[in-house]
Protein backbone atom coordinates (compact mmCIF):
# COMPACT_ATOMS: atom_id res chain seq x y z
CA UNK A 1 0.00 0.00 0.00
CA UNK A 2 1.40 3.37 -1.02
CA UNK A 3 1.95 5.75 1.89
CA UNK A 4 2.59 9.31 0.81
CA UNK A 5 2.84 10.43 4.44
CA UNK A 6 5.59 8.03 5.50
CA UNK A 7 8.37 10.61 5.02
CA UNK A 8 6.51 13.02 7.28
CA UNK A 9 6.02 10.38 9.97
CA UNK A 10 9.69 9.45 9.75
CA UNK A 11 10.70 13.10 10.11
CA UNK A 12 8.42 13.44 13.13
CA UNK A 13 9.91 10.33 14.74
CA UNK A 14 13.46 11.54 14.02
CA UNK A 15 12.76 14.92 15.61
CA UNK A 16 10.98 13.39 18.60
CA UNK A 17 13.39 10.56 19.36
CA UNK A 18 16.65 11.69 17.83
CA UNK A 19 16.59 15.43 18.06
CA UNK A 20 17.70 17.80 20.74
CA UNK A 21 15.15 17.14 23.46
CA UNK A 22 14.74 18.03 27.11
CA UNK A 23 13.71 14.43 27.81
CA UNK A 24 15.88 11.35 27.49
CA UNK A 25 15.15 9.61 24.16
CA UNK A 26 14.81 6.27 25.98
CA UNK A 27 12.01 7.68 28.12
CA UNK A 28 10.24 9.13 25.08
CA UNK A 29 10.49 5.80 23.27
CA UNK A 30 9.06 3.97 26.29
CA UNK A 31 6.20 6.47 26.45
CA UNK A 32 5.51 6.03 22.72
CA UNK A 33 5.45 2.23 23.15
CA UNK A 34 2.94 2.60 25.99
CA UNK A 35 5.40 1.32 28.60
CA UNK A 36 6.25 4.43 30.62
CA UNK A 37 7.66 4.41 34.14
CA UNK A 38 5.00 4.12 36.87
CA UNK A 39 4.84 7.85 37.63
CA UNK A 40 3.88 8.60 34.00
CA UNK A 41 1.61 5.60 33.43
CA UNK A 42 -1.70 7.31 34.37
CA UNK A 43 -1.05 10.26 32.06
CA UNK A 44 0.20 8.13 29.18
CA UNK A 45 -2.71 5.71 29.43
CA UNK A 46 -5.15 8.59 29.54
CA UNK A 47 -3.59 10.13 26.42
CA UNK A 48 -3.63 6.81 24.60
CA UNK A 49 -7.23 5.92 25.53
CA UNK A 50 -9.08 9.23 25.88
CA UNK A 51 -6.83 12.23 25.34
CA UNK A 52 -9.77 14.64 25.50
CA UNK A 53 -10.03 14.00 29.24
CA UNK A 54 -6.50 15.20 30.13
CA UNK A 55 -6.64 18.26 32.38
CA UNK A 56 -4.24 20.59 34.13
CA UNK A 57 -4.73 18.48 37.25
CA UNK A 58 -3.13 15.51 35.46
CA UNK A 59 -0.10 17.62 34.65
CA UNK A 60 0.06 19.36 38.03
CA UNK A 61 0.79 15.99 39.62
CA UNK A 62 3.94 15.72 37.48
CA UNK A 63 5.18 19.31 37.42
CA UNK A 64 7.50 18.82 40.40
CA UNK A 65 9.36 16.01 38.65
CA UNK A 66 9.28 17.18 35.03
CA UNK A 67 9.77 20.55 33.36
CA UNK A 68 7.16 22.05 31.04
CA UNK A 69 9.34 21.13 28.05
CA UNK A 70 9.63 17.55 29.24
CA UNK A 71 5.88 17.29 29.81
CA UNK A 72 5.24 18.60 26.31
CA UNK A 73 7.60 16.02 24.81
CA UNK A 74 6.06 13.24 26.88
CA UNK A 75 2.57 14.20 25.71
CA UNK A 76 3.69 14.34 22.08
CA UNK A 77 5.44 10.96 22.40
CA UNK A 78 2.33 9.36 23.91
CA UNK A 79 0.13 10.77 21.16
CA UNK A 80 2.62 9.76 18.46
CA UNK A 81 2.82 6.20 19.78
CA UNK A 82 -0.96 5.88 19.98
CA UNK A 83 -1.37 7.22 16.45
CA UNK A 84 1.22 4.80 15.07
CA UNK A 85 -0.57 1.87 16.72
CA UNK A 86 -3.93 2.97 15.33
CA UNK A 87 -2.49 3.49 11.87
CA UNK A 88 -0.97 0.01 11.97
CA UNK A 89 -4.25 -1.53 13.09
CA UNK A 90 -6.13 0.25 10.33
CA UNK A 91 -3.66 -0.90 7.70
CA UNK A 92 -3.84 -4.50 8.89
CA UNK A 93 -7.64 -4.35 8.73
CA UNK A 94 -7.52 -3.04 5.17
CA UNK A 95 -5.07 -5.70 4.10
CA UNK A 96 -7.28 -8.43 5.56
CA UNK A 97 -10.46 -7.06 3.95
DRENBAVEX-961120 format. One line per 8 residues: number of its first residue (from 0); their letters; for each residue x, z, y of C-alpha. Coordinates in steps of 0.05 Angstrom, whole numbers. Layout:
// residues N
NUM	A	X Z Y  ...
//
This chain:
// residues 97
0	XXXXXXXX	0 0 0  28 -20 67  39 38 115  52 16 186  57 89 209  112 110 161  167 100 212  130 146 260
8	XXXXXXXX	120 199 208  194 195 189  214 202 262  168 263 269  198 295 207  269 280 231  255 312 298  220 372 268
16	XXXXXXXX	268 387 211  333 357 234  332 361 309  354 415 356  303 469 343  295 542 361  274 556 289  318 550 227
24	XXXXXXXX	303 483 192  296 520 125  240 562 154  205 502 183  210 465 116  181 526 79  124 529 129  110 454 121
32	XXXXXXXX	109 463 45  59 520 52  108 572 26  125 612 89  153 683 88  100 737 82  97 753 157  78 680 172
40	XXXXXXXX	32 669 112  -34 687 146  -21 641 205  4 584 163  -54 589 114  -103 591 172  -72 528 203  -73 492 136
48	XXXXXXXX	-145 511 118  -182 518 185  -137 507 245  -195 510 293  -201 585 280  -130 603 304  -133 648 365  -85 683 412
56	XXXXXXXX	-95 745 370  -63 709 310  -2 693 352  1 761 387  16 792 320  79 750 314  104 748 386  150 808 376
64	XXXXXXXX	187 773 320  186 701 344  195 667 411  143 621 441  187 561 423  193 585 351  118 596 346  105 526 372
72	XXXXXXXX	152 496 320  121 538 265  51 514 284  74 442 287  109 448 219  47 478 187  3 423 215  52 369 195
80	XXXXXXXX	56 396 124  -19 400 118  -27 329 144  24 301 96  -11 334 37  -79 307 59  -50 237 70  -19 239 0
88	XXXXXXXX	-85 262 -31  -123 207 5  -73 154 -18  -77 178 -90  -153 175 -87  -150 103 -61  -101 82 -114  -146 111 -169
96	X	-209 79 -141
//
